[in-house]
Amino acid sequence: LRLTPDTLAAAYEYLRTTLPFKRWKLPPAEEVEFHITRHYDRYGVHNEIRRPVDHCIRISSRNVGTTNGLLLTMAHEMVHAHLVISKTRDGHGANFKRAAVQVCRSHGWEVKDL
């Protein structure tokens, strides 16, 4: 799977139309920066930034090579975005785990994979 910023934006927008993401009022893709990285040590990362946009999602092309992998990784980073917006961020703590369970129930994924 060849990742591009447009591919990341499309995956983000697809997930944003599904539960629980559509309840979370995440910003549209036009208000998020998307970048491809070549990190070995992570699949993706969400950063809160303060510029024309407030969120940046980076996905590693070295670690994400399938559509399912892209959707899982994007969903993971969208949980982080949700926690920033709701002011309940806690890394991968209890708030993250609760939100991840909601995502996985809706999408048929295993929580350990998110």
C-alpha positions, -999 to +999 in steps of 0.1 A: +000+000+000+015+033-011+007+060+015+002+096+006-012+125+026-043+122+004-047+085+013-044+094+050-070+122+046-094+098+029-089+071+056-095+098+083-127+111+065-140+075+061-136+068+098-151+102+107-184+091+091-186+060+114-193+055+151-180+064+175-160+091+156-190+109+142-203+115+177-169+129+187-171+160+164-135+156+151-124+183+127-127+177+090-096+165+071-090+200+057-083+211+093-058+183+100-022+180+087-013+146+074+023+134+069+040+102+059+071+092+080+096+064+078+098+058+116+108+023+126+097+026+162+060+037+158+031+032+135+017+067+138+016+098+160-009+125+167+004+159+177-016+188+190-003+220+173-012+256+173-011+270+138-037+272+111-047+237+122-047+221+156-040+185+148-013+167+129-014+129+122+018+112+109+017+076+097+049+055+091+052+039+057+077+015+071+052+000+095+018+005+078+015-014+046-021-026+044-055-010+042-065-026+075-032-014+091-039+021+079-074+021+093-063+007+126-035+032+129-056+061+118-083+051+143-057+049+171-045+085+163-081+097+160-087+085+196-057+106+207-073+136+188-106+130+205-089+130+239-072+163+232-105+179+221-123+165+251-095+176+274-092+140+288-059+129+273-040+104+293-015+088+269-027+052+267-044+053+300-080+046+311-096+073+290-077+060+259-087+024+267-124+034+271-125+052+238-106+023+221-132-002+233-159+019+216-140+021+184-133-016+183-169-026+191-181-005+162-155-018+137-151-054+148-114-050+158-096-064+187-086-037+213-051-052+215-047-043+178-056-007+182 
